[in-house]
Amino acid sequence: MNKAAASTLFAGVVIGAFLATLGYAFIERSQNSAGGSSGGPLVLTLGHGLDQTHPVHRAIVEFADRLKEKSGGTMTVQISPNGQLGSEVECIELLQRGALAMTKTSTAPLEAFIPSMSVFGVPYVFRDETQFWKTLDGPIGEELLQAGRDSGLHGLCWYDAGARSFYTKSTAIHSPDDLKGLKLRVQDSRTALEMVTALGGSPTPMNFGELYTGLQQGLVDGAENNPPSFETSRHFEVCKEYSLNEHSLVPDVLLISTRWWDRLSPEQQAWVEQAAEESSVFQRQLWREKTAESLKIVEEAGVNVTRPDKGPFIERVQPMHDALKGTVVGNLMERIKAEE
């Protein structure tokens, strides 16, 4: 390497480190100054990766409004959408350090921090949405929200993220056999990797923000997600086959750092919990409306939306269920199956 190239490389490294330090310092400063000696409101910074039109973002805005109202303006939420503060994993790690107060994340990346969350990634655990929400609104759902306490993560509520299904650039998925040889983007989740492998596809972890380009360039042949995400991400511009096989129900969860939660008074904690629960109810209605709207939009844009028989898919992943018997996740699955 010549001196000019070495100098350029060194300068790039220094600038990158400087920018990263600035970003972290910004988070630290906003968190440390919140509710400080100035006597101003307690500011909770909340980072997430969705755009402002997404139903979950709108629910987070509702949460912020409700919290401000309940606290009489003494608590506010500063929302940073679009991955401004990092990926879901990066935001989770910031919560663990207390450098960020709150985040919204899918349960998929949480598997690396809270192993029991992987139950949501196991395909066809829930019979239907009724059983799904009965589980989340009951004792099992509460246990899972609190399962991350030792990891610095306190769960507040669940947000609907619908059922995840496969979409591809050109291959209609009528049965698991149609997935053979296809490179499919999955979340960074061991369970998701195992699921696609079990169904015959080739799982390819990729950051969601990079997926549109990955599809365009042929790095992957397709992906799997819910209708609103398929539509709002504009992936339907590239992928013209959407098969509603609904292999998994993977919710979103609103988290607060335990370092922040434990600093709140009982009254403040109650306000946060109430605001979160009310935003969850609000979001579920938004999600139902947006799902119907998104399917209409993509179909009008030329996407072939199909609804295959789920039986062959369920049969193909049965070995995954069998392999989990006797484990923490397997025991959770048995409790879920027992739900009426």
Secondary structure, 3 states (H helix, E strand, C coil): CCHHHHHHHHHHHHHHHHHHHHHHHHHHHHHHCCCCCCCCCEEEEEECCCCCCCHHHHHHHHHHHHHHHHCCCCEEEEEECCCCCCCHHHHHHHHHHCCCCEEEEEHHHHCCCCHHHHHHHCCCCCCCHHHHHHHHCCHHHHHHHHCCHHHCEEEEEEECCCEEEEEECCCCCCCHHHHCCCEEEECCCHHHHHHHHHCCCEEEECCHHHHHHHHHCCCCCEEEECHHHHHHCCHHHCCCEEEEEEEEECCEEEEEEHHHHCCCCHHHHHHHHHHHHHHHHHHHHHHHHHHHHHHHHHHHCCCEEECCCCHHHHHHCHHHHHHCCCCHHHHHHHHHHCCC
